[in-house]
Amino acid sequence: MRWTKTLIPTLKENPQEALIKSHRLMLRAGLIRKLASGTYSYLPLGLRALQKAIEIVRSQMNEAGGLEVLLPAIHPAELWKESGRFEILGEDMIHFKDRHGKENVLGPTHEEVITDLVRREIHSYKQLPLTLYQIQTKFRDEMRPRSGIIRSREFIMKDAYSFHASPESLDRTYQSMKEAYQKIFKRCGLEFFIVQADPGAMGGSGSQEFVLFSEAGEDWMVQFGDSDRVVSVEMAHRLVKQRAFPKNGPQGQWKAVPTPGHSSVESVSAYLKKKPSDLLKTMVYQVDRAPFQCRLVKVLVRGDHEVSDYKVRKIFPGAYLASWKVINDQGSAFGFSGPIQCQGIGPLLKNAPLLVDDDVLDMKDFVVGANKKDSHLVDCNLGDIYLENKEREWVIGDFRKVIEGDQGDCQGKAVALKFRTAIELGHIFKLNLRYSAPLKAHYLDSDGKENPMIMGCYGIGVNRILAAAIEQCADNKGIVWPKSISPFQVLVVVIDPKDEGAMKIASQLEDSEELKASGVDILIDDRSESAGVKFNDADLIGIPLRVVLGPKNLKLGKVELKVRKTGEMTLVDIPCLASQILKVLDKIA
């Protein structure tokens, strides 16, 4: 490939919109260009790197026994409603009505679609286990797309789904996929870690994330002291006291105050001249799954803390944040819910059980929502909550996400919790019956009995492999590609493209059967630019090995080889150039 025959629009300056290293360098190196918020075009260099990553993923999935399919990107909304996830994903889901008035979804993931396919085609235990995968574009209406391709509205994902007749069969495939993921990320040159994770809206039980620790990461991980135990922030538990909710204490001293247009903790605390920690948040969750059909749950946490969805789901499986419509239909007001002044609100919300975070028990004279729009109650106390909710179900414990200063238990010892940001590369789940049961994906066992299939799910954000590699390996000059996913392995810099002898050597390398047989991809910089411009661009685009055809060395029958990662330079004789290139490449990771 000749530089003059392709499109590599490099930039000298850092784009102002790019806040993290990978985003800056992908724009500067001409890998991508932004179309709109959260959507990017891949240019030739970026697409080649993406295709290299995809082929690594595909080869390992095939080796693990996966069968590749391609599923529709447009899904009928009825399928998502059948699984119960249409409301759960809420505004993150892009959906629309077609010309016939039918509601459709642009697929953010494909559990429903693959389960629908399998329930139509698989009917016997003799057809199981089965693992299907695809590599396809997904769509999510991110509220704040950022960090380039790390968090975008449109992204490429490898998603695999396995179907089984027994938990033991699922365990075997889960382990096989875990090993396949390890091979994929090792081949891509990534230093990854495996952490226990929250299944989230995916549902199911066991779940592990493959992450790369990076300052550019948006997912928080928690390490227990100096141990090897690392979990997602959602799953990290802190040490809490075993306490009961106080039955006594001040009551009836609160008063209602107007808070027009103020519903968030930050807005209300500023308006009332209070600290966020003086506010008590009441988060309302909805539970639709048996045995908790059509139930609401109130979770109480301090205003400066965040509820852990995972910890809520440990008590109420399948719980998710209730929508504004559900809360308003119960006679409360979205953004103004509270555990006091519940007269006049619907029974589902009024009689909702309470999950109370332990830190709440240390609060006094706090602010809560008044269950009316633009209204809060001030000078509230625990006695007020108890008086109004003493007949309800209560659970007191750890229901918030951990923060700096918390301690956790590690092998019976209290240790400090350490926080690190990470880029999520992949996620594997044991879905069990989460989708097969509601979608009635059944099979007949050896006794002719009908059973729901047991499922697993395994996802990789393919775009993120590129961003993660750049975050991990780049230096102050530009990208340093791992050899396996580099757009090209060799960059031949012809200092003077008018030099016929230099161009002849470049062409010979391009046509070398020895290099082709080893799968070496070559880019020839034949531009009429200065050597300085070419060298700067070479460092920027990060091809692992640079071959410099300069007039001084060529007169001596020599060619310069330079390794991008280490800067190591070697002069080699022209007749053995191809073999020396292979020798140097063999040493590059």
Backbone hydrogen bonds, N-H to C=O, Kabsch-Sander energy under -0.5 kcal/mol:
donor,donor_aa,acceptor,acceptor_aa,energy
3,W,524,I,-3.1
5,K,2,R,-1.6
6,T,3,W,-1.3
8,I,6,T,-0.6
10,T,8,I,-1.7
11,L,28,R,-2.2
18,A,15,P,-1.2
19,L,17,E,-0.6
24,R,20,I,-2.4
25,L,21,K,-2.7
26,M,22,S,-2.3
27,L,23,H,-1.8
28,R,24,R,-2.8
29,A,25,L,-2.7
30,G,27,L,-1.1
31,L,26,M,-2.4
32,I,26,M,-1.5
33,R,41,S,-1.9
35,L,39,T,-2.4
36,A,39,T,-1.2
39,T,36,A,-2.4
41,S,33,R,-3.3
43,L,31,L,-2.7
43,L,41,S,-0.6
45,L,7,L,-0.6
47,L,43,L,-3.0
48,R,44,P,-2.1
49,A,45,L,-1.7
50,L,46,G,-2.4
51,Q,47,L,-2.8
52,K,48,R,-1.9
53,A,49,A,-2.1
54,I,50,L,-2.4
55,E,51,Q,-2.2
56,I,52,K,-1.7
57,V,53,A,-2.3
58,R,54,I,-3.0
59,S,55,E,-2.4
60,Q,56,I,-1.9
61,M,57,V,-2.2
62,N,58,R,-2.5
63,E,59,S,-2.0
64,A,60,Q,-1.6
65,G,62,N,-1.5
66,G,61,M,-2.7
67,L,131,T,-2.0
68,E,66,G,-0.5
69,V,133,Y,-3.1
75,H,73,A,-0.6
75,H,105,V,-3.1
77,A,103,E,-2.3
79,L,76,P,-1.4
80,W,76,P,-0.8
81,K,77,A,-2.2
82,E,78,E,-2.1
83,S,79,L,-1.4
84,G,80,W,-0.9
85,R,80,W,-1.7
86,F,80,W,-1.2
89,L,85,R,-2.2
90,G,86,F,-0.8
92,D,89,L,-2.0
93,M,90,G,-1.5
94,I,106,L,-0.5
95,H,93,M,-0.7
96,F,104,N,-2.1
98,D,102,K,-2.5
101,G,98,D,-2.3
104,N,96,F,-3.5
105,V,75,H,-3.0
106,L,94,I,-3.1
107,G,73,A,-3.5
107,G,105,V,-0.7
114,I,110,H,-2.6
115,T,111,E,-2.2
116,D,112,E,-2.2
117,L,113,V,-2.1
118,V,114,I,-2.5
119,R,115,T,-2.5
120,R,116,D,-1.0
120,R,117,L,-0.5
121,E,117,L,-1.2
122,I,118,V,-3.1
123,H,121,E,-0.5
125,Y,444,L,-2.1
127,Q,124,S,-1.8
128,L,125,Y,-1.4
130,L,163,F,-1.8
132,L,161,Y,-2.6
133,Y,67,L,-2.5
134,Q,159,D,-1.8
136,Q,157,M,-2.5
138,K,155,F,-3.7
139,F,107,G,-1.7
140,R,153,R,-2.3
141,D,92,D,-2.9
142,E,140,R,-2.0
146,R,151,R,-1.4
150,I,147,S,-1.9
151,R,146,R,-1.1
151,R,148,G,-0.6
153,R,38,G,-2.0
154,E,38,G,-1.1
155,F,138,K,-1.8
157,M,136,Q,-2.8
158,K,460,I,-2.6
159,D,134,Q,-1.9
159,D,157,M,-0.7
160,A,458,Y,-2.7
161,Y,132,L,-3.0
162,S,456,G,-2.1
163,F,130,L,-2.5
164,H,454,I,-2.4
170,L,166,S,-1.8
171,D,167,P,-2.5
172,R,168,E,-1.8
173,T,169,S,-2.0
174,Y,170,L,-3.0
175,Q,171,D,-2.2
176,S,172,R,-2.1
177,M,173,T,-2.8
178,K,174,Y,-2.2
179,E,175,Q,-2.3
180,A,176,S,-2.1
181,Y,177,M,-2.6
182,Q,178,K,-2.0
183,K,179,E,-2.0
184,I,180,A,-2.4
185,F,181,Y,-2.5
186,K,182,Q,-1.9
187,R,183,K,-2.6
188,C,184,I,-1.6
189,G,186,K,-1.7
190,L,185,F,-2.7
192,F,190,L,-1.1
193,F,211,V,-2.6
195,V,193,F,-0.5
195,V,209,E,-2.6
196,Q,230,V,-1.1
197,A,207,S,-2.1
202,M,199,P,-1.5
203,G,200,G,-1.4
205,S,430,K,-3.0
208,Q,428,I,-2.0
209,E,195,V,-2.9
210,F,426,G,-2.7
211,V,193,F,-2.9
211,V,209,E,-0.6
212,L,423,I,-2.1
214,S,421,T,-1.9
217,G,214,S,-1.5
218,E,422,A,-0.7
219,D,422,A,-2.0
221,M,420,R,-3.4
222,V,231,V,-3.3
223,Q,418,K,-2.9
224,F,229,R,-2.1
225,G,223,Q,-1.1
225,G,416,A,-2.4
227,S,224,F,-2.0
230,V,228,D,-0.6
231,V,222,V,-2.3
232,S,196,Q,-2.0
233,V,220,W,-2.3
235,M,232,S,-1.0
236,A,232,S,-1.0
239,L,407,Q,-2.8
243,R,241,K,-1.1
255,K,378,V,-1.5
257,V,376,H,-3.0
259,T,374,D,-2.2
262,H,259,T,-2.1
263,S,261,G,-0.6
268,V,264,S,-2.9
269,S,265,V,-2.6
270,A,266,E,-1.8
271,Y,267,S,-2.2
272,L,268,V,-2.7
273,K,269,S,-0.5
274,K,269,S,-3.0
278,D,275,K,-2.3
279,L,276,P,-1.6
280,L,367,V,-3.1
281,K,279,L,-0.6
281,K,301,V,-2.8
283,M,281,K,-0.6
283,M,299,V,-2.7
285,Y,283,M,-0.5
285,Y,297,V,-3.2
286,Q,320,Y,-3.8
287,V,295,R,-2.9
292,F,289,R,-2.6
295,R,287,V,-2.3
295,R,292,F,-0.7
297,V,285,Y,-2.4
298,K,353,P,-2.7
299,V,283,M,-2.7
300,L,298,K,-0.5
300,L,355,L,-2.9
301,V,281,K,-1.8
301,V,299,V,-0.5
303,G,279,L,-3.0
305,H,302,R,-2.1
308,S,399,F,-2.3
309,D,307,V,-0.8
312,V,308,S,-1.7
313,R,309,D,-2.6
314,K,310,Y,-1.2
315,I,311,K,-0.7
315,I,312,V,-1.1
316,F,312,V,-2.8
319,A,316,F,-1.9
320,Y,286,Q,-2.0
322,A,284,V,-2.7
327,I,323,S,-2.0
328,N,324,W,-2.7
329,D,325,K,-2.7
330,Q,326,V,-0.9
330,Q,327,I,-0.6
331,G,328,N,-1.8
332,S,327,I,-1.6
336,F,333,A,-2.7
345,I,342,C,-1.7
346,G,330,Q,-4.6
350,K,346,G,-3.0
351,N,347,P,-2.5
352,A,349,L,-1.0
354,L,393,E,-2.8
355,L,298,K,-2.9
356,V,354,L,-0.6
356,V,395,V,-3.0
357,D,300,L,-2.6
357,D,355,L,-0.6
358,D,397,G,-2.3
360,V,357,D,-1.7
361,L,358,D,-1.4
362,D,359,D,-1.6
363,M,360,V,-2.0
366,F,380,C,-2.1
367,V,278,D,-2.2
368,V,377,L,-2.2
369,G,337,S,-0.8
370,A,375,S,-1.8
371,N,336,F,-3.0
375,S,372,K,-1.2
376,H,257,V,-2.4
377,L,368,V,-3.1
378,V,255,K,-2.6
380,C,366,F,-2.8
383,G,250,P,-0.5
384,D,381,N,-1.0
385,I,381,N,-1.3
386,Y,382,L,-2.6
387,L,383,G,-2.4
388,E,384,D,-1.6
389,N,385,I,-1.5
390,K,386,Y,-1.3
392,R,389,N,-2.1
395,V,354,L,-1.8
397,G,356,V,-2.1
399,F,397,G,-0.8
401,K,306,E,-2.9
402,V,233,V,-0.7
406,D,403,I,-2.0
408,G,415,V,-2.8
410,C,408,G,-0.5
410,C,413,K,-2.8
413,K,410,C,-1.2
415,V,408,G,-2.9
415,V,413,K,-0.6
417,L,406,D,-1.7
418,K,223,Q,-2.8
418,K,416,A,-0.5
420,R,221,M,-2.4
422,A,219,D,-2.4
423,I,212,L,-2.8
424,E,422,A,-0.6
425,L,210,F,-3.2
425,L,423,I,-0.5
426,G,210,F,-1.6
427,H,459,G,-2.5
428,I,208,Q,-2.6
429,F,457,C,-3.2
430,K,206,G,-2.8
431,L,429,F,-0.8
431,L,455,M,-0.7
432,N,455,M,-2.1
434,R,431,L,-2.2
437,A,433,L,-1.9
439,L,435,Y,-2.0
440,K,437,A,-1.0
441,A,436,S,-2.4
442,H,440,K,-1.3
443,Y,451,N,-2.5
444,L,123,H,-2.3
445,D,443,Y,-0.5
445,D,449,K,-2.8
448,G,445,D,-2.2
451,N,443,Y,-2.6
453,M,441,A,-2.6
454,I,164,H,-2.5
455,M,432,N,-2.3
456,G,162,S,-1.9
457,C,429,F,-2.0
458,Y,160,A,-2.5
459,G,427,H,-3.1
460,I,158,K,-2.2
461,G,425,L,-2.1
462,V,156,I,-1.1
462,V,460,I,-1.2
463,N,156,I,-1.0
465,I,461,G,-0.8
465,I,462,V,-1.1
466,L,462,V,-0.8
466,L,463,N,-0.8
467,A,463,N,-1.5
468,A,464,R,-3.2
469,A,465,I,-2.2
470,I,466,L,-2.1
471,E,467,A,-2.7
472,Q,468,A,-2.3
473,C,469,A,-2.4
474,A,470,I,-2.3
475,D,478,G,-2.2
478,G,475,D,-0.7
479,I,540,L,-2.1
481,W,542,G,-1.7
485,I,482,P,-1.1
486,S,482,P,-0.8
486,S,483,K,-0.7
489,Q,521,D,-1.5
490,V,521,D,-2.0
491,L,545,L,-2.8
492,V,490,V,-0.5
492,V,523,L,-3.0
493,V,491,L,-0.7
493,V,547,V,-3.3
494,V,492,V,-0.8
494,V,525,D,-1.8
495,I,493,V,-0.8
495,I,549,L,-1.7
496,D,549,L,-0.5
499,D,496,D,-2.2
500,E,498,K,-0.9
503,M,499,D,-2.3
504,K,500,E,-2.1
505,I,501,G,-1.8
506,A,502,A,-2.2
507,S,503,M,-2.4
508,Q,504,K,-2.2
509,L,505,I,-2.1
510,E,506,A,-2.1
511,D,507,S,-2.0
512,S,508,Q,-0.6
512,S,509,L,-0.8
516,K,512,S,-2.4
517,A,513,E,-2.6
518,S,514,E,-0.7
519,G,516,K,-1.7
520,V,515,L,-2.4
521,D,519,G,-0.5
523,L,490,V,-2.6
524,I,1,M,-3.2
525,D,492,V,-3.1
525,D,523,L,-0.6
526,D,524,I,-1.2
529,E,527,R,-1.4
534,K,530,S,-2.1
535,F,531,A,-2.7
536,N,532,G,-2.4
537,D,533,V,-2.4
538,A,534,K,-2.3
539,D,535,F,-2.3
540,L,536,N,-2.1
541,I,537,D,-2.7
542,G,538,A,-1.3
543,I,538,A,-0.6
545,L,489,Q,-1.6
546,R,562,K,-3.0
547,V,491,L,-3.1
548,V,546,R,-0.6
548,V,560,E,-2.9
549,L,493,V,-3.0
549,L,547,V,-0.6
550,G,548,V,-1.0
554,L,550,G,-2.4
555,K,551,P,-1.8
556,L,552,K,-0.7
556,L,553,N,-0.7
557,G,554,L,-1.5
558,K,553,N,-3.0
559,V,572,V,-2.1
560,E,548,V,-1.5
561,L,570,T,-3.2
562,K,546,R,-2.6
563,V,568,E,-2.5
564,R,544,P,-2.9
567,G,563,V,-2.3
570,T,561,L,-2.5
572,V,559,V,-2.6
572,V,570,T,-0.5
574,I,557,G,-1.9
576,C,573,D,-0.8
577,L,574,I,-1.8
580,Q,576,C,-2.1
581,I,577,L,-2.4
582,L,578,A,-2.0
583,K,579,S,-1.9
584,V,580,Q,-2.4
585,L,581,I,-2.8
586,D,582,L,-1.9
587,K,583,K,-0.6
587,K,584,V,-1.2
588,I,584,V,-0.6
588,I,585,L,-1.2
